[in-house]
């Protein structure tokens, strides 16, 4: 076996496990999943907000162009 073996990490030998340790590990694992789910939800909310901001920016640009055309028409420029 070389330094970077294709087999990956070898499994740890089975040891006597402390019963509350199993519950603690499961609780930590479930908390980690909840945090990851919350971060995923926050990411989706931020993406949606960014998309909404882009839509609003385009609408504001269109309104500015329409206002410019209206002003130009009122001053008989066009």
ZILINLIN-V676337 format. One record per run of one state. SS is the DSSP state (helix for helix, strand for strand, loop for the rest). FROM is the first residue (numbers start at 1). TO is the last residue. If there is no record, write none. Layout:
# ZILINLIN-V676337
SS,FROM,TO / SS,FROM,TO
This chain:
# ZILINLIN-V676337
loop,1,18 / helix,19,74 / loop,75,78
